[in-house]
Amino acid sequence: MRVNKLVLLALLSLIELSYQFIVYDESLASCQAFAQMFDNTCDPQATPTTLGSTISEKKTCNFVSENFPQANLYRKLCATCSSENDQVIIRIQSNGLPNHCVYWGDDTGVSANIDFKVNWNKKMSINSTNYSPATQTDLDTLICKANWPSVLPEYSQFTNMISSQPADLDEFVGIALNGVLLSSGFSTLNMNVDPIFPIEYDQVTNINDAKEMGDTCLTSVHNGNNYHHYHIISPCILDSDLQAKSQQVACFMDSGCSDNLIQYSKAQKLKTLMPIGIAKDGHPIYGPYNSQGKLWQPCDVDICNGVFLGDQYAYVATMFHPYFIGCWGPGNKPMLSQSCSANPRKCSNSKLGISHSYIIMVLTVGFTLINLLIN
């Protein structure tokens, strides 16, 4: 069969334009490639026996608080992959300290004993959901609970590898590529309200009590354990210039950060689909931009902040609550918005457009057509 060269070239151009990114599958090789994306302080080919035996890396920071004119952060991070009984496992060992400087304010940030393993990137069905709330009450019951991440799906096989004084991860959904914890989208376990855009909800009657902006890397330590964490995507996760700074200040002291935190948060240099962390259920978390260089929109993601990239399920960072993950997906896409945020996911029919998953499907069809044309 003769190849229609114009059709072939058009398809190849579309594919070349759209596939400037990596979608990870459930294989060991894919897991190992993903582990290499972490800013590890260890050799990712050799899993340390314990977190204590993990090599540390020193970061010297100036004026981290009124009480500390200078502090040394000895960060530890090791992401490794292995195969156990034909199941690919990813193991994360971290003391939760960032690869950039911080500003603690009135608190003092502490290290965390984080060492867990989980099934890597479990294949999910595109035709079924774990959660499908149909009413406002159902949605709020699911999304607006700060401790929802404490109950993990059975398929994840999440295993804490520390027997003595492990970090309390109940309010966190994952780990960023630099070892910092990712928040469930709430201030503390006692406040079921969005800390970036708080609203009067549940027991919160004064939104200023729940508001939490962090420093100029959007790092916060204002939780019950004083662990370092992000409530929203940090520009410092991927930006080496920001990582190199020897001092950060409070976000409210920097007009670029405080005047428009959303704009500040999304200002990363490389605007494309790329990972920024791992979820506690073993799925990758990608950044706020899709492969077209556009921000994820409310109708792109399900209620859990997840998307299907082809047939691979993953979570994405968004500029609306819950910012990282809202439940262990997949979930449905109701035209409802959670009541615990002044900046919730809002999807309506009038805003529905071509989703990233649809583009992936079209490109898959394109590959099939190329194969038919060639053969």
C-alpha positions in Angstrom: 0.0 0.0 0.0 1.4 3.4 -1.0 2.0 5.9 1.8 0.2 9.3 1.5 3.3 11.4 2.4 1.3 14.5 3.3 -0.9 12.6 5.8 2.1 10.8 7.2 4.2 14.0 7.6 1.2 15.8 9.2 0.7 13.0 11.7 4.5 12.8 12.5 4.6 16.5 13.1 1.7 16.4 15.4 3.2 13.5 17.4 6.6 15.1 17.5 5.0 18.3 18.8 2.9 16.6 21.4 5.2 14.0 22.8 7.9 16.3 24.3 7.3 14.6 27.7 7.4 11.3 29.4 4.4 9.3 30.5 5.5 6.6 33.0 4.0 3.1 32.8 4.0 0.3 35.5 7.3 -1.3 34.4 10.5 -1.5 36.5 12.5 0.5 33.9 9.9 3.3 34.0 10.0 3.3 37.8 13.8 3.6 37.7 13.6 6.4 35.2 11.1 8.2 37.5 13.4 7.6 40.6 16.2 9.3 38.8 14.1 12.5 38.6 14.3 12.9 42.4 17.1 15.1 43.8 18.5 12.1 45.6 21.4 12.3 48.1 22.0 8.6 47.5 22.8 6.2 44.7 19.3 5.4 43.3 20.7 2.0 42.2 21.3 0.9 45.8 18.6 1.2 48.4 20.0 2.3 51.9 19.1 -0.2 54.6 17.6 2.5 56.8 16.9 6.2 56.6 19.7 6.7 59.1 22.2 5.1 56.7 21.2 7.4 53.9 23.8 9.9 52.8 23.0 13.5 53.8 23.6 16.8 51.9 24.2 20.1 53.7 22.3 23.3 52.8 23.4 26.4 54.7 20.7 29.0 55.0 20.7 32.6 56.4 18.1 34.1 58.7 15.6 31.2 58.8 13.8 32.9 61.7 14.3 35.5 64.4 16.0 32.9 66.6 18.2 31.4 63.9 20.4 33.9 62.0 21.9 30.8 60.2 21.0 27.2 60.0 22.4 24.1 58.3 19.8 21.7 56.8 21.2 18.2 56.4 18.7 16.8 53.9 18.3 13.1 53.1 16.4 11.7 50.1 16.5 8.4 48.3 14.0 7.1 45.7 14.7 3.5 44.6 12.8 0.8 42.7 12.8 -3.0 42.9 10.7 -6.0 41.9 9.1 -8.1 44.6 7.1 -11.2 43.6 6.6 -9.8 40.1 5.4 -6.5 41.5 7.3 -3.3 40.9 7.9 -1.3 44.2 9.1 2.2 44.7 10.6 3.1 48.0 11.0 6.7 49.3 13.4 7.6 52.2 13.5 11.2 53.2 13.9 13.4 56.3 11.6 15.9 54.7 14.1 18.7 54.5 14.2 20.7 51.2 17.0 21.3 48.8 16.4 25.1 49.1 16.5 27.5 52.0 13.4 28.2 54.1 11.9 30.8 56.4 10.3 29.4 59.5 8.8 32.6 61.0 7.6 32.0 64.5 8.0 28.2 64.3 11.0 25.9 63.9 11.0 23.4 61.1 12.0 19.8 62.0 13.1 16.8 60.1 10.7 13.8 59.6 11.4 10.1 59.6 9.9 9.1 56.2 10.6 5.7 54.8 7.8 3.8 53.0 7.4 1.5 50.0 4.4 1.3 47.7 3.3 -0.5 44.6 4.5 1.5 41.6 1.9 3.2 39.3 -0.9 0.7 39.5 -2.8 0.4 36.2 -6.3 1.8 36.7 -9.4 1.3 34.6 -10.4 4.2 32.5 -14.0 2.9 32.6 -14.4 2.9 36.4 -14.0 5.2 39.3 -13.1 4.8 43.0 -15.3 7.8 43.9 -18.4 9.2 42.2 -20.1 11.8 44.5 -23.4 13.0 43.0 -24.5 15.6 45.6 -22.9 18.5 47.4 -22.9 16.7 50.7 -21.2 13.6 49.1 -18.5 15.8 47.6 -17.8 17.8 50.8 -17.8 14.6 52.9 -15.1 13.2 50.5 -12.9 16.2 49.8 -13.3 18.5 52.8 -11.6 16.3 55.4 -8.0 17.1 56.3 -7.2 13.5 57.3 -8.6 11.7 54.3 -5.1 10.6 53.1 -4.7 8.4 56.1 -6.8 5.6 54.6 -5.0 4.3 51.5 -6.4 2.0 48.8 -5.6 -1.7 49.2 -4.0 -1.8 45.8 -1.2 0.5 46.9 0.1 -1.9 49.5 1.6 1.2 51.3 4.1 -0.1 53.9 5.8 2.0 56.5 9.4 0.8 56.8 10.2 2.6 60.1 9.1 0.8 63.3 10.1 3.4 65.8 8.7 7.0 65.6 7.8 7.2 62.0 6.6 10.5 60.6 2.8 11.0 60.9 1.8 11.3 57.2 -2.0 11.3 57.8 -2.4 14.9 56.4 0.0 14.5 53.5 -0.7 13.0 50.0 2.9 12.5 48.7 6.5 13.6 48.4 7.9 16.2 46.0 11.0 15.4 43.9 13.1 17.3 46.5 11.8 15.3 49.4 9.3 17.8 50.8 5.9 16.6 51.9 2.8 17.6 49.8 -0.3 18.7 51.8 -3.8 17.4 51.4 -4.9 21.0 50.8 -5.7 21.9 54.4 -3.9 23.9 57.2 -4.0 21.2 59.9 -5.9 18.2 60.9 -8.2 20.5 63.0 -9.1 22.9 60.1 -10.9 21.4 57.2 -10.4 24.6 55.1 -8.2 25.6 52.1 -5.2 27.4 53.7 -4.4 29.4 50.5 -7.9 30.6 49.9 -9.8 30.0 53.1 -13.5 30.3 53.5 -15.9 30.1 56.5 -16.7 26.4 56.7 -17.0 23.7 59.3 -15.6 25.2 62.6 -13.7 28.0 60.9 -15.4 31.4 61.5 -12.4 33.6 61.0 -10.6 32.9 57.7 -7.4 34.6 58.9 -7.0 31.7 61.4 -6.7 29.2 58.6 -4.7 31.3 56.1 -1.2 30.0 55.5 1.1 31.3 52.8 4.5 30.1 53.8 7.8 31.5 52.6 9.0 32.6 49.1 9.4 28.9 48.2 5.8 28.4 49.5 7.2 26.1 52.2 5.3 25.9 55.4 6.0 24.3 58.8 2.8 25.4 60.4 1.3 22.1 61.2 1.1 19.9 64.3 4.5 18.3 63.7 6.4 21.3 62.1 7.3 19.2 59.1 8.2 21.1 56.0 5.5 20.9 53.4 3.8 22.6 50.4 0.2 23.4 50.1 0.5 24.4 46.5 3.1 23.8 43.8 6.4 25.5 44.8 8.5 27.3 42.1 11.5 26.1 44.0 10.9 22.3 43.3 12.4 22.6 39.7 14.1 26.0 39.6 17.8 25.7 40.3 18.2 29.5 40.7 15.7 29.6 43.5 17.3 26.5 45.0 20.7 28.3 45.1 19.5 31.2 47.1 20.9 31.3 50.7 17.9 33.1 52.1 14.1 33.0 51.8 11.6 35.4 53.4 8.0 35.2 54.4 5.7 35.3 51.3 3.8 38.3 52.7 7.1 40.2 52.8 7.6 39.7 49.1 5.1 41.6 46.9 5.6 39.2 44.0 4.5 36.3 46.2 1.8 37.9 48.3 0.1 40.1 45.7 -0.7 37.1 43.4 0.3 33.8 44.9 -1.2 31.8 42.1 0.8 33.6 39.4 3.9 33.3 41.6 3.3 29.6 42.2 3.0 28.6 38.5 6.0 30.7 37.3 8.3 27.7 36.4 10.7 28.0 33.5 9.8 24.8 31.7 6.1 24.8 30.9 5.4 21.3 29.8 4.2 18.0 31.3 6.8 16.8 33.8 6.7 15.0 37.2 7.0 16.9 40.5 6.5 14.1 43.0 5.0 10.7 44.0 1.6 10.1 45.6 1.3 7.8 48.6 -0.8 5.4 46.5 2.2 5.0 44.1 1.0 7.1 41.2 3.2 10.0 39.7 2.2 13.6 40.4 2.8 15.9 37.4 3.2 19.7 37.4 0.6 22.4 36.6 1.3 22.3 32.8 0.2 19.8 30.3 2.1 18.7 27.2 0.7 21.7 25.3 2.2 24.2 27.8 -1.2 25.0 29.1 -2.4 25.0 32.7 -4.7 22.1 33.7 -8.3 23.4 33.8 -11.1 22.3 36.1 -12.7 20.2 33.5 -9.5 18.4 32.6 -9.2 16.7 36.0 -11.5 14.5 38.0 -12.5 15.3 41.6 -9.3 13.7 42.9 -7.1 16.0 40.7 -6.3 13.0 38.5 -6.1 12.6 34.7 -5.6 9.7 32.3 -2.5 10.2 30.1 -3.4 7.6 27.5 -4.2 4.6 29.7 -2.0 5.7 32.6 -3.6 7.4 35.6 -1.7 10.2 37.4 -2.3 13.2 39.5 -1.5 16.8 38.6 -0.8 20.0 40.4 -3.5 22.6 39.8 -4.0 26.3 40.5 -7.3 25.4 42.3 -8.1 23.4 45.4 -7.0 20.8 46.4 -3.8 21.8 44.4 -2.3 18.3 44.5 -4.7 15.4 45.3 -8.2 15.4 46.7 -8.9 11.7 46.9 -7.4 8.4 45.7 -8.6 8.3 42.2 -9.9 7.8 39.6 -13.0 9.9 40.4 -15.8 11.3 38.4 -16.2 14.8 37.1 -19.3 16.3 38.6 -20.4 19.9 38.0 -20.0 20.5 41.8 -17.5 22.5 43.8 -16.2 21.7 47.3 -17.5 24.1 50.0 -14.2 24.2 51.9 -12.3 26.5 49.5 -12.8 30.0 48.0 -10.8 28.7 45.0 -12.4 25.3 44.3 -12.5 23.2 41.1 -15.4 24.6 39.0 -16.3 22.6 35.9 -19.4 23.3 33.9 -20.6 22.3 30.5 -19.9 25.7 29.1 -16.2 25.2 29.9 -15.8 21.7 28.6 -13.1 21.6 25.9 -10.7 19.1 24.4 -9.0 17.4 27.3 -5.4 16.2 27.4 -6.6 12.6 27.5 -8.5 13.2 24.3 -5.4 14.5 22.6 -3.5 11.4 23.7 -6.3 9.3 22.3 -6.1 11.1 19.0 -2.4 10.7 18.8 -2.8 7.0 19.6 -5.1 6.8 16.6 -2.5 8.6 14.6 0.1 6.0 15.4 -2.3 3.3 14.3 -3.0 5.1 11.0 0.7 5.5 10.4 1.2 1.7 10.9 -1.6 1.0 8.4 -0.2 3.4 5.9 3.3 1.9 6.1 2.2 -1.7 6.1 
